[in-house]
Amino acid sequence: MGDASVTGSKVDFGAFAVLQKWPSLGNQRLPDREPYQVSEGTLDACISAFMEKPAPTRHLYEIRTAAQPPLVTDILSPEHVIELSRLREFL
């Protein structure tokens, strides 16, 4: 019997994704506003675009894509994107 481990899970980095940014004031998200699209393309391209953002502003961004359980949710938080970026480096 094979257990599905994190390393055995497949992530489709070619899946369609959208990089979005939350409107902000003083480097803080404005909770009464909706995020707007910065770029779209593959999950891989959106992760790369996110990682090019200055680290102190990354909390203002998120990536939306089709969920790929268990590793990819439909809205990826900055911490999640960083983890996927690390995973991508191993593949």
N, C-alpha and C positions, 0 to 999 in steps of 0.2 A: 504494500500500500504506500502510495506517495502522498506526502502532505504538501499542500500548496503553500510554499513559503514565499516571502516577499521577493526573494531573488528569482523565484520561478515564475512570478507573475509577469504577464506581458502588458506593456503600456504602448499604445499606438500613438507615437509622437507625431504621426502624420495626420492625426484627427484635426478637424476644424476647430479653431479656438479664437476667442476675442480677448484682447488685453484691455481692461478698463481701469479708469482712474476716478477716485472719489474727489469731488470738489473739496477744497480744504481752505482753512484759514489758520495761520500760525502753525502750519504743518500738522494740523488735526483735521480728521474727517468731519465734514458737515453732515450730521445724521439726517437732517431734513431734506437733503438733496439726493438725487440719483446719480450713480456713477455714469461716466460717458466713455465712449469707445475711443481708444488711443490707436489701436491697430488690430488687424485680423489676419489670420493665416493659419498655419499649422500650429499644433500645440508646441512643437519644437521651436518654431519661430517666435511664438509668444513668450516662451520661457527665456529665450535668448534676449528678447527686447526687455523683458522684466529685469534680467540680471544686469543689463547695461544701465539701469536706473541707479542713481546714487543710493547707497544703503540707507541713509537717514530718511529717504522719502518712499521706500518700498512698501511701507505699511499703507500707503494711499492707493495701492494697485491691487487688482485681483484678475484672475483669468477665468473666463467662463467657457466651458466645453461640455461635450456629452460625457456623462459619467462612465467610468471604466472601473467598476468595483474589482478589487477592494482598494486599489491605490489612487484612483483619480475620481474626485467628486465633481459635481457639475459647476461648483464655484470653488476655485482654489485660492486659499488664503496665501499671503506672502510666505509664511513659514512652510506651507505645503509646496509652493513653487520652488523654494530653495531645496527642499528634500528631493523633489523630482529632478532638479538640475543635477544634484549629486548622483542620483540613480542613473541618469542619462550618461554621465561620465564613465560609469562602470560598464555600460553596454556597448 
